[in-house]
Structures are given as structure tokens and as C-alpha cells.
Amino acid sequence: MSYYIAPSFLDKLAVHITKNFLNIPGIRVPLILGIHGRKGEGKSFQCELVFEKMGIETTLISGGELESPDAGDPARLIRLRYRETAELIKVRGKMCVLMINDLDAGAGRFDEGTQYTVNTQLVNATLMNIADNPTDVQLPGSYDSNPIRRVPIIVTGNDFSTLYAPLIRDGRMEKFYWEPNRDDKVGIVGGIFAEDGLSQREIEQLVDTFAHQSIDFFSALRSRIYDEQIRAFIHQIGFENVSSRVVNSAEGPPAFKKPNFSLSHLIDSGKFMVGEQKRVETSQLVDEYNRLNRGKSYQPASVAETPVTQVSVKKEELSNTHLTLDIQAQVRKILSQGYKIGIEHIDERRFRTGSWQSCGTIHADAESDAISALESCLAEYSGEYVRLVGIDPEVKKRVVETIIQRP
């Protein structure tokens, strides 16, 4: 099957990799190329196609390998794979790269609820060190004075703003935002359905019908077309016989005839998949669960059982410095139970580490005074996160934490 490689993608990778293997006097070349963009747009697969076209061998690391119960293991893994790849270049006499998939998932910090571990720090520091000294990468406990080959590093991810800022600066990482245009999508989808007899016009119509869907939607759509035959096969042999027929059967694997890949059938199946997507987006069961638990957090059975609850407030509720009715009700609830109200703030940079700063405790029993003090704090720190804290003065323990403003 012949797959489509987007020209812009091929150009970016080819230039970056080639430039890292050239010795250009007076030019500092970033070692890392960061490819980021929306989920499901085929970043990793496009990389594989480019590597195959250019005859490049790849050493892979998954974002899931960047955490371990043993401190230092992921950083050591990166150094080990880097040195192995450098040795491959020397032995094979050809281009090789180190590729880290989903770096932001393994080393990024998405919000204050994401744990920032020692391994996360070491992974960021290790990549920074390798980018600064690409020919002097040592393993812990040993030192080799001989320089090694420079190895280009390709990393993929969805949101690089979650990564440690010094790692992604221009001198270390070159960024490439991958967003396929219509022509790219038509080419890639045409490759997915290359064996199914769809004309160029039908491919274009399919892409235009689902213009806002990512590339993996069309791959999943092709897979879904086979569901009808598989369902008929299961009913034919019986549910109780599926395992013995499919796994280690003397008859061999079942064969299926080519299903109906007509444009109308594909569009009908695609609309059903879009409907399932919308059900997920509109169900909001997590929001409902949080609202229920938020109500419970103000009515503890005892102080010892009182949980510290983190509640997210919808963005539309935070558009100005006036408290919404929902937040006012929370303030009223806290005061009615004899608790004190504290306020904390934090800027976007420190939000990732959860280093909140206190604005002090509101010494007011009247609801109107407390609300006025809160609104004054929102106005003073309008560009920062602001958190409302309920405090039990008897045991000096927090009973609730609620973010009431986001920048």
C-alpha cells in the first residue's frame, strides 16, 4: 500500500535531520525537532513514512517509559538509547535518529493535579544536557572521554507548553506545528482507502463531509466497515465458539470478503461515529460528579472526615471580577458553618508547580463583606489564578479549595 507523505512534513524532517549530520562552520544547529499538533493527525506515522523514504533507522522511546518507581531510570534510559543510536550510526554507516513519542504525556505538567516527580525533572534536565553537548553523553557511574556521533532527536506531542520552558527554547528545540491542510488530508485519506476502489472525487467528498475530523477518524472509519462481516461471523458460529475458531484453530484464520466501501455507506458510518463523539462531549458525567461532590464537601460528618475538595469552575463564570451566584452560595455555606475564608493567588508560571501565595484570611462574618473582599482580590490579581479556601478555625484545617478565577 502506497501512503501519502505531506510535502511540508517531509521537507521539515529532511532538512532538520540532514543539517544535524553536516558540519557547517559557525552554525549552531538545534539537536531536537519537536513536532506538535492536534491529537490523531498522524504525526508519528508521517515520521515513520519519512524515515522509510530516507532509509533512516530509528531508536524509539515512548512517553510512558519516562516514569519509573526508581529515581533516575528514565534519564538513564534516554542516555543509553542515545549512545546506542550513536553506535548504530558508526557501525551501519547510515543516518539514525532517536525518536520520543508523546513527550508531553511523559514529561509535561498539565495542571496542579499532575505530579511533578524527580524523574520528570531529570528527564527534562537530561534532554537539555544532551541538546547542549550532543557528542558528550555519559552514562551514570562511567565516563568515556571519546566523543560520540551526534544523533538528531525527534519528539512528538500535543501541547509543548506543558514542558519545561528552557527545554523548548529555540537553541535546543526547533518546533514544527503539524496541521494538515485539505490537500494533505485528501492525499493521506486517499492512501488509507487506496485498495478500496474510491475515486479521487469520492475521496475529496468524504474529506469535505468530515472536514473537522482528524486523520485517525478516517482510519477508524475504514476499520468500522468490517464490523458487519465480523458480527455476521460471530452469530454464524456462536459466541461460545469464537475463541476456539479464531485462536489456534486447525482451520486457519477466518477470511472475509471485501465489504461495501461505497461513498454513501462510508458517510453513513462516519455520521454514526460523529454522533458517538458528540455523546461523549455532551454527557459531562465528570462535571455532574464534581458538582455532586462539591455540594457534599460543605457538609462533613465531622472535622476529621472533612475532605479538601478541588473544584473547577467553568470559564464562562470567570469572565469578570464579580462573583457568580454559584460562588456566592459557596461563600454563604462556608460562613454559615462557622468557617473562615482565605484567598490564595498564583501566576501561570507557578501554577504548574502549585506554589500558591496567600492573600490572607477574610475576617468578616457578613456575607456582603466577604463577597466584597473577594471581588477586590479578583480585581487586584485579574491576570492570575485565584482560589477560595474554607478553613476550620478550631483545628486550623482546610475544608474546601475552589478555583474561582483563571487568567
C-alpha positions, 0 to 999 in steps of 0.5 A: 500500500502506497501512503501519502507523505505531506510535502511540508512534513517531509521537507521539515524532517529532511532538512532538520535531520540532514543539517544535524549530520553536516558540519557547517562552520559557525552554525549552531544547529538545534539537536531536537525537532519537536513536532506538535499538533492536534491529537490523531493527525498522524504525526508519528506515522508521517515520521515513520513514512519519512524515515522509510523514504530516507532509509533512516533507522530509528531508536524509539522511546515512548512517553510512558517509559519516562516514569519509573518507581526508581529515581533516575531510570528514565534519564538513564534510559534516554542516555543509553538509547542515545549512545546506542543510536550513536553506535548504530550510526558508526557501525551501519554507516547510515543516518539514525535518529532517536525518536520520543513519542508523546513527550508531553504525556511523559514529561509535561505538567498539565495542571496542579493535579499532575505530579511533578516527580524527580524523574520528570525533572531529570528527564527534562534536565537530561534532554537539555544536557544532551541538546547542549553537548550532543557528542558528550553523553555519559552514562551514570557511574562511567565516563568515556572521554571519546566523543560520540556521533551526534544523533538528531532527536525527534519528539512528538506531542500535543501541547509543548507548553506543558514542558519545561520552558528552557527545554523548548527554547529555540537553541535546543528545540526547533518546533514544527506545528503539524496541521494538515491542510485539505490537500494533505488530508485528501492525499493521506485519506486517499492512501488509507482507502487506496485498495478500496476502489474510491475515486479521487472525487469520492475521496475529496467528498468524504474529506469535505463531509468530515472536514473537522475530523482528524486523520485517525477518524478516517482510519477508524472509519475504514476499520468500522466497515468490517464490523458487519462481516465480523458480527455476521461471523460471530452469530454464524458460529456462536459466541461460545465458539469464537475463541476456539475458531479464531485462536489456534484453530486447525482451520486457519484464520477466518477470511472475509470478503471485501465489504461495501466501501461505497461513498454513501455507506462510508458517510453513513458510518462516519455520521454514526461515529460523529454522533458517538463523539458528540455523546461523549462531549455532551454527557459531562458525567465528570462535571455532574460528579464534581458538582455532586461532590462539591455540594457534599464537601460543605457538609462533613460528618465531622472535622476529621472526615472533612475532605479538601475538595478541588473544584473547577469552575467553568470559564464562562463564570470567570469572565469578570471580577464579580462573583457568580451566584454559584460562588456566592452560595459557596461563600454563604455555606462556608460562613454559615458553618462557622468557617473562615475564608482565605484567598490564595493567588498564583501566576501561570508560571507557578501554577504548574508547580502549585506554589500558591501565595496567600492573600490572607484570611477574610475576617468578616462574618457578613456575607456582603463583606466577604463577597466584597473582599473577594471581588477586590482580590479578583480585581487586584490579581485579574491576570492570575489564578485565584482560589477560595479556601474554607478553613476550620478555625478550631483545628486550623484545617482546610475544608474546601479549595475552589478555583474561582478565577483563571487568567 
